[in-house]
Amino acid sequence: MSRDATSPSPTADSTPLRPGDKFCAIVGNETAQWRIVAVLGVRVLAERIDGIGRRSFTLRFVRHQMSPEAHVPVPPATAGATAKSDQAIDTETTDAAEQARDADASSS
C-alpha cells in the first residue's frame, strides 16, 4: 500500500493522548471541560468534568482542541471561584473565536 506524499506522517501529531488529559469542547449550546477516559483507535472516550455524561470524540478533534492554536484565553479566576470551578469560562469569547474560525474555514 502506497502513501500519498502530501498526507501528514503518522508521527505529525507526536503528542500522545492519555487518560486524565483535559480539553474543552462545545456540545449543544454549552462549553464544557472534558477528561479523557480512553483512546480507542481514532476515537476518544471522554467524560464531562463538571457534570454527568460521556461522549466519543474523534482523535483529530481532541488533538486540535489541545493544540495551542485552539487555546482561547480564559480570564483569571474570580475571587468567589469555588474549588469545583478553578476558572470562569467566558462563553462570549469562546463563541467569537468559534465564529472567526468558521469564517476563516469557509473563505478558504
Biopython code that builds the backbone (N, CA, C, O; Angstrom):
import numpy as np
from Bio.PDB.StructureBuilder import StructureBuilder

atoms = [
    (1, "MET", "N", (0.841, -1.171, 0.000)),
    (1, "MET", "CA", (0.000, 0.000, 0.000)),
    (1, "MET", "C", (0.890, 1.238, 0.000)),
    (1, "MET", "O", (1.783, 1.357, 0.839)),
    (2, "SER", "N", (0.657, 2.157, -0.927)),
    (2, "SER", "CA", (1.484, 3.354, -1.005)),
    (2, "SER", "C", (0.790, 4.511, -0.306)),
    (2, "SER", "O", (-0.437, 4.583, -0.233)),
    (3, "ARG", "N", (1.616, 5.409, 0.204)),
    (3, "ARG", "CA", (1.088, 6.589, 0.881)),
    (3, "ARG", "C", (1.222, 7.794, -0.007)),
    (3, "ARG", "O", (2.206, 7.918, -0.737)),
    (4, "ASP", "N", (0.269, 8.674, 0.036)),
    (4, "ASP", "CA", (0.328, 9.923, -0.698)),
    (4, "ASP", "C", (1.403, 10.793, -0.066)),
    (4, "ASP", "O", (1.448, 10.934, 1.156)),
    (5, "ALA", "N", (2.263, 11.373, -0.883)),
    (5, "ALA", "CA", (3.369, 12.180, -0.362)),
    (5, "ALA", "C", (2.881, 13.433, 0.350)),
    (5, "ALA", "O", (3.594, 13.978, 1.193)),
    (6, "THR", "N", (1.676, 13.902, 0.026)),
    (6, "THR", "CA", (1.172, 15.125, 0.652)),
    (6, "THR", "C", (0.463, 14.869, 1.969)),
    (6, "THR", "O", (0.176, 15.812, 2.706)),
    (7, "SER", "N", (0.173, 13.610, 2.281)),
    (7, "SER", "CA", (-0.529, 13.328, 3.534)),
    (7, "SER", "C", (0.436, 13.435, 4.703)),
    (7, "SER", "O", (1.614, 13.111, 4.557)),
    (8, "PRO", "N", (-0.038, 13.880, 5.856)),
    (8, "PRO", "CA", (0.844, 14.016, 7.016)),
    (8, "PRO", "C", (1.338, 12.659, 7.487)),
    (8, "PRO", "O", (0.653, 11.643, 7.363)),
    (9, "SER", "N", (2.535, 12.672, 8.026)),
    (9, "SER", "CA", (3.096, 11.419, 8.527)),
    (9, "SER", "C", (2.372, 11.004, 9.796)),
    (9, "SER", "O", (1.804, 11.852, 10.486)),
    (10, "PRO", "N", (2.382, 9.705, 10.121)),
    (10, "PRO", "CA", (1.699, 9.256, 11.333)),
    (10, "PRO", "C", (2.254, 9.894, 12.595)),
    (10, "PRO", "O", (1.562, 9.956, 13.612)),
    (11, "THR", "N", (3.498, 10.371, 12.545)),
    (11, "THR", "CA", (4.098, 10.971, 13.733)),
    (11, "THR", "C", (3.923, 12.485, 13.766)),
    (11, "THR", "O", (4.498, 13.149, 14.629)),
    (12, "ALA", "N", (3.133, 13.049, 12.835)),
    (12, "ALA", "CA", (2.937, 14.502, 12.810)),
    (12, "ALA", "C", (2.345, 14.997, 14.122)),
    (12, "ALA", "O", (2.730, 16.058, 14.612)),
    (13, "ASP", "N", (1.425, 14.249, 14.689)),
    (13, "ASP", "CA", (0.868, 14.580, 15.998)),
    (13, "ASP", "C", (1.552, 13.677, 17.008)),
    (13, "ASP", "O", (0.996, 12.666, 17.436)),
    (14, "SER", "N", (2.768, 14.056, 17.382)),
    (14, "SER", "CA", (3.567, 13.165, 18.220)),
    (14, "SER", "C", (3.150, 13.169, 19.685)),
    (14, "SER", "O", (3.567, 12.294, 20.445)),
    (15, "THR", "N", (2.342, 14.129, 20.089)),
    (15, "THR", "CA", (1.929, 14.177, 21.484)),
    (15, "THR", "C", (0.871, 13.113, 21.740)),
    (15, "THR", "O", (-0.232, 13.191, 21.200)),
    (16, "PRO", "N", (1.197, 12.127, 22.557)),
    (16, "PRO", "CA", (0.196, 11.087, 22.827)),
    (16, "PRO", "C", (-0.890, 11.608, 23.768)),
    (16, "PRO", "O", (-0.622, 12.409, 24.664)),
    (17, "LEU", "N", (-2.096, 11.148, 23.552)),
    (17, "LEU", "CA", (-3.198, 11.482, 24.449)),
    (17, "LEU", "C", (-3.301, 10.378, 25.478)),
    (17, "LEU", "O", (-3.222, 9.195, 25.145)),
    (18, "ARG", "N", (-3.478, 10.766, 26.730)),
    (18, "ARG", "CA", (-3.551, 9.779, 27.809)),
    (18, "ARG", "C", (-4.787, 10.003, 28.649)),
    (18, "ARG", "O", (-5.278, 11.128, 28.744)),
    (19, "PRO", "N", (-5.301, 8.946, 29.262)),
    (19, "PRO", "CA", (-6.414, 9.119, 30.198)),
    (19, "PRO", "C", (-6.045, 10.155, 31.261)),
    (19, "PRO", "O", (-4.943, 10.133, 31.810)),
    (20, "GLY", "N", (-6.971, 11.050, 31.536)),
    (20, "GLY", "CA", (-6.733, 12.114, 32.507)),
    (20, "GLY", "C", (-6.449, 13.456, 31.857)),
    (20, "GLY", "O", (-6.615, 14.495, 32.497)),
    (21, "ASP", "N", (-6.016, 13.457, 30.581)),
    (21, "ASP", "CA", (-5.798, 14.722, 29.877)),
    (21, "ASP", "C", (-7.136, 15.448, 29.745)),
    (21, "ASP", "O", (-8.186, 14.814, 29.639)),
    (22, "LYS", "N", (-7.092, 16.792, 29.752)),
    (22, "LYS", "CA", (-8.320, 17.590, 29.717)),
    (22, "LYS", "C", (-8.346, 18.481, 28.485)),
    (22, "LYS", "O", (-7.302, 18.910, 27.993)),
    (23, "PHE", "N", (-9.553, 18.756, 27.992)),
    (23, "PHE", "CA", (-9.743, 19.661, 26.869)),
    (23, "PHE", "C", (-11.137, 20.272, 26.964)),
    (23, "PHE", "O", (-11.981, 19.792, 27.722)),
    (24, "CYS", "N", (-11.374, 21.329, 26.196)),
    (24, "CYS", "CA", (-12.688, 21.979, 26.147)),
    (24, "CYS", "C", (-13.354, 21.677, 24.812)),
    (24, "CYS", "O", (-12.688, 21.570, 23.782)),
    (25, "ALA", "N", (-14.662, 21.542, 24.844)),
    (25, "ALA", "CA", (-15.435, 21.339, 23.618)),
    (25, "ALA", "C", (-16.829, 21.906, 23.814)),
    (25, "ALA", "O", (-17.376, 21.885, 24.917)),
    (26, "ILE", "N", (-17.394, 22.410, 22.730)),
    (26, "ILE", "CA", (-18.766, 22.904, 22.760)),
    (26, "ILE", "C", (-19.660, 21.772, 22.295)),
    (26, "ILE", "O", (-19.518, 21.275, 21.178)),
    (27, "VAL", "N", (-20.570, 21.371, 23.146)),
    (27, "VAL", "CA", (-21.531, 20.317, 22.820)),
    (27, "VAL", "C", (-22.913, 20.914, 23.038)),
    (27, "VAL", "O", (-23.242, 21.357, 24.138)),
    (28, "GLY", "N", (-23.709, 20.922, 21.993)),
    (28, "GLY", "CA", (-25.009, 21.589, 22.084)),
    (28, "GLY", "C", (-24.773, 23.085, 22.160)),
    (28, "GLY", "O", (-24.130, 23.657, 21.279)),
    (29, "ASN", "N", (-25.276, 23.715, 23.182)),
    (29, "ASN", "CA", (-25.082, 25.152, 23.381)),
    (29, "ASN", "C", (-24.141, 25.455, 24.527)),
    (29, "ASN", "O", (-24.036, 26.607, 24.948)),
    (30, "GLU", "N", (-23.453, 24.448, 25.041)),
    (30, "GLU", "CA", (-22.605, 24.633, 26.215)),
    (30, "GLU", "C", (-21.145, 24.352, 25.918)),
    (30, "GLU", "O", (-20.810, 23.423, 25.183)),
    (31, "THR", "N", (-20.274, 25.179, 26.510)),
    (31, "THR", "CA", (-18.852, 24.882, 26.504)),
    (31, "THR", "C", (-18.583, 24.089, 27.767)),
    (31, "THR", "O", (-18.953, 24.509, 28.864)),
    (32, "ALA", "N", (-17.944, 22.950, 27.615)),
    (32, "ALA", "CA", (-17.686, 22.101, 28.776)),
    (32, "ALA", "C", (-16.256, 21.589, 28.744)),
    (32, "ALA", "O", (-15.658, 21.432, 27.679)),
    (33, "GLN", "N", (-15.723, 21.335, 29.922)),
    (33, "GLN", "CA", (-14.412, 20.703, 30.023)),
    (33, "GLN", "C", (-14.616, 19.203, 30.079)),
    (33, "GLN", "O", (-15.542, 18.711, 30.724)),
    (34, "TRP", "N", (-13.734, 18.479, 29.391)),
    (34, "TRP", "CA", (-13.822, 17.030, 29.290)),
    (34, "TRP", "C", (-12.508, 16.404, 29.727)),
    (34, "TRP", "O", (-11.443, 16.993, 29.542)),
    (35, "ARG", "N", (-12.579, 15.231, 30.297)),
    (35, "ARG", "CA", (-11.407, 14.454, 30.722)),
    (35, "ARG", "C", (-11.385, 13.175, 29.899)),
    (35, "ARG", "O", (-12.395, 12.477, 29.800)),
    (36, "ILE", "N", (-10.235, 12.866, 29.308)),
    (36, "ILE", "CA", (-10.103, 11.652, 28.503)),
    (36, "ILE", "C", (-10.158, 10.433, 29.406)),
    (36, "ILE", "O", (-9.452, 10.357, 30.412)),
    (37, "VAL", "N", (-11.005, 9.478, 29.035)),
    (37, "VAL", "CA", (-11.128, 8.213, 29.758)),
    (37, "VAL", "C", (-10.313, 7.140, 29.052)),
    (37, "VAL", "O", (-9.595, 6.375, 29.695)),
    (38, "ALA", "N", (-10.426, 7.084, 27.718)),
    (38, "ALA", "CA", (-9.710, 6.068, 26.948)),
    (38, "ALA", "C", (-9.522, 6.541, 25.514)),
    (38, "ALA", "O", (-10.347, 7.278, 24.975)),
    (39, "VAL", "N", (-8.424, 6.107, 24.906)),
    (39, "VAL", "CA", (-8.175, 6.355, 23.492)),
    (39, "VAL", "C", (-8.360, 5.024, 22.784)),
    (39, "VAL", "O", (-7.642, 4.059, 23.048)),
    (40, "LEU", "N", (-9.332, 4.985, 21.881)),
    (40, "LEU", "CA", (-9.709, 3.744, 21.207)),
    (40, "LEU", "C", (-9.504, 3.908, 19.705)),
    (40, "LEU", "O", (-10.447, 4.219, 18.978)),
    (41, "GLY", "N", (-8.295, 3.706, 19.247)),
    (41, "GLY", "CA", (-8.004, 3.871, 17.821)),
    (41, "GLY", "C", (-8.123, 5.326, 17.420)),
    (41, "GLY", "O", (-7.371, 6.170, 17.907)),
    (42, "VAL", "N", (-9.071, 5.631, 16.526)),
    (42, "VAL", "CA", (-9.271, 7.010, 16.073)),
    (42, "VAL", "C", (-10.369, 7.718, 16.858)),
    (42, "VAL", "O", (-10.744, 8.837, 16.507)),
    (43, "ARG", "N", (-10.888, 7.101, 17.900)),
    (43, "ARG", "CA", (-11.922, 7.689, 18.753)),
    (43, "ARG", "C", (-11.376, 7.885, 20.164)),
    (43, "ARG", "O", (-10.509, 7.140, 20.620)),
    (44, "VAL", "N", (-11.898, 8.898, 20.841)),
    (44, "VAL", "CA", (-11.510, 9.201, 22.218)),
    (44, "VAL", "C", (-12.777, 9.225, 23.056)),
    (44, "VAL", "O", (-13.719, 9.952, 22.740)),
    (45, "LEU", "N", (-12.806, 8.439, 24.120)),
    (45, "LEU", "CA", (-13.929, 8.442, 25.050)),
    (45, "LEU", "C", (-13.591, 9.430, 26.159)),
    (45, "LEU", "O", (-12.534, 9.341, 26.782)),
    (46, "ALA", "N", (-14.505, 10.380, 26.401)),
    (46, "ALA", "CA", (-14.260, 11.408, 27.413)),
    (46, "ALA", "C", (-15.497, 11.589, 28.274)),
    (46, "ALA", "O", (-16.621, 11.318, 27.851)),
    (47, "GLU", "N", (-15.257, 12.061, 29.517)),
    (47, "GLU", "CA", (-16.360, 12.347, 30.428)),
    (47, "GLU", "C", (-16.308, 13.812, 30.817)),
    (47, "GLU", "O", (-15.233, 14.406, 30.907)),
    (48, "ARG", "N", (-17.488, 14.391, 31.049)),
    (48, "ARG", "CA", (-17.559, 15.790, 31.471)),
    (48, "ARG", "C", (-16.966, 15.927, 32.862)),
    (48, "ARG", "O", (-17.191, 15.083, 33.729)),
    (49, "ILE", "N", (-16.215, 16.986, 33.068)),
    (49, "ILE", "CA", (-15.619, 17.234, 34.375)),
    (49, "ILE", "C", (-16.655, 17.820, 35.325)),
    (49, "ILE", "O", (-16.695, 17.455, 36.500)),
    (50, "ASP", "N", (-17.494, 18.729, 34.826)),
    (50, "ASP", "CA", (-18.427, 19.447, 35.692)),
    (50, "ASP", "C", (-19.840, 18.877, 35.701)),
    (50, "ASP", "O", (-20.752, 19.510, 36.232)),
    (51, "GLY", "N", (-20.032, 17.733, 35.143)),
    (51, "GLY", "CA", (-21.382, 17.177, 35.121)),
    (51, "GLY", "C", (-21.367, 15.690, 34.837)),
    (51, "GLY", "O", (-20.334, 15.027, 34.923)),
    (52, "ILE", "N", (-22.527, 15.193, 34.502)),
    (52, "ILE", "CA", (-22.650, 13.774, 34.219)),
    (52, "ILE", "C", (-22.709, 13.594, 32.715)),
    (52, "ILE", "O", (-23.417, 14.325, 32.023)),
    (53, "GLY", "N", (-21.978, 12.638, 32.218)),
    (53, "GLY", "CA", (-22.069, 12.319, 30.801)),
    (53, "GLY", "C", (-20.738, 11.923, 30.211)),
    (53, "GLY", "O", (-19.682, 12.421, 30.601)),
    (54, "ARG", "N", (-20.817, 11.019, 29.265)),
    (54, "ARG", "CA", (-19.652, 10.599, 28.499)),
    (54, "ARG", "C", (-19.973, 10.780, 27.032)),
    (54, "ARG", "O", (-21.134, 10.744, 26.624)),
    (55, "ARG", "N", (-18.930, 10.975, 26.244)),
    (55, "ARG", "CA", (-19.118, 11.196, 24.818)),
    (55, "ARG", "C", (-17.869, 10.736, 24.078)),
    (55, "ARG", "O", (-16.766, 10.741, 24.625)),
    (56, "SER", "N", (-18.063, 10.343, 22.844)),
    (56, "SER", "CA", (-16.960, 9.934, 21.990)),
    (56, "SER", "C", (-16.616, 11.077, 21.038)),
    (56, "SER", "O", (-17.506, 11.662, 20.420)),
    (57, "PHE", "N", (-15.336, 11.394, 20.920)),
    (57, "PHE", "CA", (-14.842, 12.413, 20.005)),
    (57, "PHE", "C", (-13.825, 11.763, 19.076)),
    (57, "PHE", "O", (-13.288, 10.700, 19.389)),
    (58, "THR", "N", (-13.558, 12.397, 17.934)),
    (58, "THR", "CA", (-12.505, 11.867, 17.070)),
    (58, "THR", "C", (-11.152, 12.269, 17.646)),
    (58, "THR", "O", (-11.021, 13.301, 18.305)),
    (59, "LEU", "N", (-10.163, 11.447, 17.387)),
    (59, "LEU", "CA", (-8.806, 11.707, 17.850)),
    (59, "LEU", "C", (-8.302, 13.032, 17.279)),
    (59, "LEU", "O", (-7.664, 13.814, 17.983)),
    (60, "ARG", "N", (-8.589, 13.276, 16.010)),
    (60, "ARG", "CA", (-8.145, 14.511, 15.364)),
    (60, "ARG", "C", (-8.742, 15.739, 16.046)),
    (60, "ARG", "O", (-8.033, 16.721, 16.268)),
    (61, "PHE", "N", (-10.039, 15.702, 16.386)),
    (61, "PHE", "CA", (-10.696, 16.820, 17.054)),
    (61, "PHE", "C", (-10.058, 17.095, 18.416)),
    (61, "PHE", "O", (-9.772, 18.246, 18.746)),
    (62, "VAL", "N", (-9.838, 16.053, 19.200)),
    (62, "VAL", "CA", (-9.274, 16.237, 20.543)),
    (62, "VAL", "C", (-7.861, 16.790, 20.450)),
    (62, "VAL", "O", (-7.493, 17.676, 21.222)),
    (63, "ARG", "N", (-7.060, 16.279, 19.512)),
    (63, "ARG", "CA", (-5.698, 16.816, 19.347)),
    (63, "ARG", "C", (-5.755, 18.288, 18.971)),
    (63, "ARG", "O", (-4.950, 19.082, 19.458)),
    (64, "HIS", "N", (-6.697, 18.662, 18.109)),
    (64, "HIS", "CA", (-6.832, 20.070, 17.737)),
    (64, "HIS", "C", (-7.220, 20.911, 18.955)),
    (64, "HIS", "O", (-6.651, 21.980, 19.180)),
    (65, "GLN", "N", (-8.181, 20.433, 19.732)),
    (65, "GLN", "CA", (-8.635, 21.180, 20.908)),
    (65, "GLN", "C", (-7.516, 21.357, 21.929)),
    (65, "GLN", "O", (-7.507, 22.340, 22.669)),
    (66, "MET", "N", (-6.581, 20.428, 21.978)),
    (66, "MET", "CA", (-5.483, 20.510, 22.940)),
    (66, "MET", "C", (-4.283, 21.277, 22.384)),
    (66, "MET", "O", (-3.313, 21.510, 23.106)),
    (67, "SER", "N", (-4.338, 21.672, 21.102)),
    (67, "SER", "CA", (-3.222, 22.386, 20.485)),
    (67, "SER", "C", (-3.225, 23.853, 20.910)),
    (67, "SER", "O", (-4.267, 24.387, 21.291)),
    (68, "PRO", "N", (-2.066, 24.506, 20.845)),
    (68, "PRO", "CA", (-2.004, 25.929, 21.217)),
    (68, "PRO", "C", (-2.870, 26.814, 20.320)),
    (68, "PRO", "O", (-3.355, 27.850, 20.775)),
    (69, "GLU", "N", (-3.077, 26.427, 19.042)),
    (69, "GLU", "CA", (-3.889, 27.234, 18.133)),
    (69, "GLU", "C", (-5.340, 27.312, 18.591)),
    (69, "GLU", "O", (-6.018, 28.305, 18.326)),
    (70, "ALA", "N", (-5.821, 26.287, 19.268)),
    (70, "ALA", "CA", (-7.218, 26.253, 19.712)),
    (70, "ALA", "C", (-7.407, 26.902, 21.075)),
    (70, "ALA", "O", (-8.534, 27.033, 21.551)),
    (71, "HIS", "N", (-6.311, 27.307, 21.702)),
    (71, "HIS", "CA", (-6.399, 27.861, 23.055)),
    (71, "HIS", "C", (-7.095, 29.215, 23.028)),
    (71, "HIS", "O", (-6.693, 30.112, 22.287)),
    (72, "VAL", "N", (-8.123, 29.356, 23.823)),
    (72, "VAL", "CA", (-8.832, 30.620, 23.993)),
    (72, "VAL", "C", (-8.463, 31.143, 25.369)),
    (72, "VAL", "O", (-8.683, 30.454, 26.366)),
    (73, "PRO", "N", (-7.902, 32.356, 25.448)),
    (73, "PRO", "CA", (-7.522, 32.879, 26.760)),
    (73, "PRO", "C", (-8.716, 32.930, 27.707)),
    (73, "PRO", "O", (-9.802, 33.383, 27.344)),
    (74, "VAL", "N", (-8.493, 32.462, 28.904)),
    (74, "VAL", "CA", (-9.540, 32.464, 29.924)),
    (74, "VAL", "C", (-9.131, 33.476, 30.983)),
    (74, "VAL", "O", (-7.996, 33.443, 31.457)),
    (75, "PRO", "N", (-10.035, 34.376, 31.362)),
    (75, "PRO", "CA", (-9.682, 35.371, 32.374)),
    (75, "PRO", "C", (-9.335, 34.698, 33.696)),
    (75, "PRO", "O", (-9.781, 33.581, 33.959)),
    (76, "PRO", "N", (-8.540, 35.371, 34.533)),
    (76, "PRO", "CA", (-8.185, 34.783, 35.828)),
    (76, "PRO", "C", (-9.425, 34.474, 36.650)),
    (76, "PRO", "O", (-10.481, 35.079, 36.467)),
    (77, "ALA", "N", (-9.277, 33.536, 37.544)),
    (77, "ALA", "CA", (-10.394, 33.123, 38.403)),
    (77, "ALA", "C", (-10.877, 34.313, 39.223)),
    (77, "ALA", "O", (-10.085, 35.144, 39.666)),
    (78, "THR", "N", (-12.173, 34.376, 39.413)),
    (78, "THR", "CA", (-12.736, 35.448, 40.228)),
    (78, "THR", "C", (-12.497, 35.132, 41.697)),
    (78, "THR", "O", (-12.203, 33.993, 42.057)),
    (79, "ALA", "N", (-12.626, 36.143, 42.536)),
    (79, "ALA", "CA", (-12.382, 35.950, 43.967)),
    (79, "ALA", "C", (-13.352, 34.944, 44.563)),
    (79, "ALA", "O", (-13.012, 34.259, 45.527)),
    (80, "GLY", "N", (-14.550, 34.842, 44.008)),
    (80, "GLY", "CA", (-15.555, 33.937, 44.545)),
    (80, "GLY", "C", (-15.546, 32.561, 43.899)),
    (80, "GLY", "O", (-16.499, 31.800, 44.066)),
    (81, "ALA", "N", (-14.477, 32.220, 43.155)),
    (81, "ALA", "CA", (-14.436, 30.916, 42.483)),
    (81, "ALA", "C", (-14.390, 29.802, 43.517)),
    (81, "ALA", "O", (-13.715, 29.913, 44.540)),
    (82, "THR", "N", (-15.103, 28.750, 43.240)),
    (82, "THR", "CA", (-15.133, 27.618, 44.158)),
    (82, "THR", "C", (-14.062, 26.611, 43.786)),
    (82, "THR", "O", (-13.451, 26.715, 42.723)),
    (83, "ALA", "N", (-13.833, 25.646, 44.648)),
    (83, "ALA", "CA", (-12.854, 24.597, 44.378)),
    (83, "ALA", "C", (-13.303, 23.745, 43.197)),
    (83, "ALA", "O", (-12.468, 23.177, 42.492)),
    (84, "LYS", "N", (-14.596, 23.650, 42.976)),
    (84, "LYS", "CA", (-15.116, 22.848, 41.868)),
    (84, "LYS", "C", (-14.784, 23.498, 40.526)),
    (84, "LYS", "O", (-14.535, 22.793, 39.548)),
    (85, "SER", "N", (-14.777, 24.827, 40.465)),
    (85, "SER", "CA", (-14.508, 25.559, 39.227)),
    (85, "SER", "C", (-13.317, 26.475, 39.450)),
    (85, "SER", "O", (-13.434, 27.493, 40.132)),
    (86, "ASP", "N", (-12.162, 26.116, 38.875)),
    (86, "ASP", "CA", (-10.953, 26.901, 39.073)),
    (86, "ASP", "C", (-11.003, 28.241, 38.350)),
    (86, "ASP", "O", (-10.515, 29.247, 38.865)),
    (87, "GLN", "N", (-11.603, 28.253, 37.137)),
    (87, "GLN", "CA", (-11.623, 29.469, 36.348)),
    (87, "GLN", "C", (-13.009, 29.689, 35.771)),
    (87, "GLN", "O", (-13.748, 28.748, 35.480)),
    (88, "ALA", "N", (-13.336, 30.959, 35.616)),
    (88, "ALA", "CA", (-14.601, 31.291, 34.963)),
    (88, "ALA", "C", (-14.456, 31.073, 33.464)),
    (88, "ALA", "O", (-13.387, 31.320, 32.906)),
    (89, "ILE", "N", (-15.510, 30.615, 32.806)),
    (89, "ILE", "CA", (-15.483, 30.392, 31.367)),
    (89, "ILE", "C", (-16.201, 31.548, 30.703)),
    (89, "ILE", "O", (-17.363, 31.823, 31.006)),
    (90, "ASP", "N", (-15.509, 32.230, 29.792)),
    (90, "ASP", "CA", (-16.090, 33.346, 29.059)),
    (90, "ASP", "C", (-16.672, 32.800, 27.761)),
    (90, "ASP", "O", (-15.958, 32.645, 26.771)),
    (91, "THR", "N", (-17.961, 32.511, 27.768)),
    (91, "THR", "CA", (-18.590, 31.886, 26.601)),
    (91, "THR", "C", (-18.683, 32.842, 25.423)),
    (91, "THR", "O", (-18.691, 32.390, 24.278)),
    (92, "GLU", "N", (-18.754, 34.152, 25.663)),
    (92, "GLU", "CA", (-18.812, 35.100, 24.553)),
    (92, "GLU", "C", (-17.511, 35.076, 23.771)),
    (92, "GLU", "O", (-17.531, 35.088, 22.540)),
    (93, "THR", "N", (-16.370, 35.043, 24.472)),
    (93, "THR", "CA", (-15.075, 34.971, 23.805)),
    (93, "THR", "C", (-14.949, 33.660, 23.056)),
    (93, "THR", "O", (-14.452, 33.635, 21.930)),
    (94, "THR", "N", (-15.393, 32.572, 23.665)),
    (94, "THR", "CA", (-15.321, 31.265, 23.023)),
    (94, "THR", "C", (-16.181, 31.247, 21.773)),
    (94, "THR", "O", (-15.742, 30.749, 20.736)),
    (95, "ASP", "N", (-17.404, 31.781, 21.845)),
    (95, "ASP", "CA", (-18.288, 31.824, 20.685)),
    (95, "ASP", "C", (-17.688, 32.679, 19.572)),
    (95, "ASP", "O", (-17.765, 32.315, 18.399)),
    (96, "ALA", "N", (-17.089, 33.817, 19.935)),
    (96, "ALA", "CA", (-16.477, 34.688, 18.933)),
    (96, "ALA", "C", (-15.311, 33.986, 18.249)),
    (96, "ALA", "O", (-15.131, 34.117, 17.039)),
    (97, "ALA", "N", (-14.523, 33.247, 19.010)),
    (97, "ALA", "CA", (-13.398, 32.510, 18.435)),
    (97, "ALA", "C", (-13.896, 31.421, 17.494)),
    (97, "ALA", "O", (-13.315, 31.210, 16.429)),
    (98, "GLU", "N", (-14.963, 30.732, 17.873)),
    (98, "GLU", "CA", (-15.552, 29.691, 17.015)),
    (98, "GLU", "C", (-16.059, 30.309, 15.712)),
    (98, "GLU", "O", (-15.836, 29.749, 14.639)),
    (99, "GLN", "N", (-16.739, 31.458, 15.794)),
    (99, "GLN", "CA", (-17.275, 32.102, 14.599)),
    (99, "GLN", "C", (-16.149, 32.574, 13.689)),
    (99, "GLN", "O", (-16.246, 32.448, 12.468)),
    (100, "ALA", "N", (-15.086, 33.114, 14.265)),
    (100, "ALA", "CA", (-13.946, 33.565, 13.466)),
    (100, "ALA", "C", (-13.287, 32.385, 12.765)),
    (100, "ALA", "O", (-12.918, 32.488, 11.595)),
    (101, "ARG", "N", (-13.134, 31.267, 13.467)),
    (101, "ARG", "CA", (-12.523, 30.075, 12.875)),
    (101, "ARG", "C", (-13.409, 29.531, 11.753)),
    (101, "ARG", "O", (-12.900, 29.118, 10.711)),
    (102, "ASP", "N", (-14.726, 29.527, 11.955)),
    (102, "ASP", "CA", (-15.644, 29.062, 10.915)),
    (102, "ASP", "C", (-15.585, 29.968, 9.686)),
    (102, "ASP", "O", (-15.630, 29.482, 8.556)),
    (103, "ALA", "N", (-15.486, 31.283, 9.899)),
    (103, "ALA", "CA", (-15.411, 32.226, 8.786)),
    (103, "ALA", "C", (-14.120, 32.015, 7.997)),
    (103, "ALA", "O", (-14.134, 32.063, 6.767)),
    (104, "ASP", "N", (-13.001, 31.781, 8.695)),
    (104, "ASP", "CA", (-11.729, 31.520, 8.022)),
    (104, "ASP", "C", (-11.798, 30.237, 7.207)),
    (104, "ASP", "O", (-11.277, 30.178, 6.093)),
    (105, "ALA", "N", (-12.430, 29.225, 7.747)),
    (105, "ALA", "CA", (-12.526, 27.936, 7.062)),
    (105, "ALA", "C", (-13.400, 28.041, 5.819)),
    (105, "ALA", "O", (-13.099, 27.418, 4.801)),
    (106, "SER", "N", (-14.478, 28.819, 5.886)),
    (106, "SER", "CA", (-15.382, 28.922, 4.739)),
    (106, "SER", "C", (-14.808, 29.810, 3.638)),
    (106, "SER", "O", (-15.181, 29.659, 2.475)),
    (107, "SER", "N", (-13.907, 30.733, 3.981)),
    (107, "SER", "CA", (-13.334, 31.623, 2.970)),
    (107, "SER", "C", (-12.204, 30.962, 2.198)),
    (107, "SER", "O", (-11.841, 31.433, 1.120)),
    (108, "SER", "N", (-11.644, 29.888, 2.721)),
    (108, "SER", "CA", (-10.534, 29.236, 2.010)),
    (108, "SER", "C", (-10.975, 28.067, 1.192)),
    (108, "SER", "O", (-10.152, 27.423, 0.541)),
]
sb = StructureBuilder()
sb.init_structure("model")
sb.init_model(0)
sb.init_chain("A")
sb.init_seg("    ")
for serial, (resi, resn, name, xyz) in enumerate(atoms, 1):
    if name == "N":
        sb.init_residue(resn, " ", resi, " ")
    sb.init_atom(name, np.array(xyz, "f"), 0.0, 1.0, " ", f" {name:<3s}", serial, name[0])
structure = sb.get_structure()
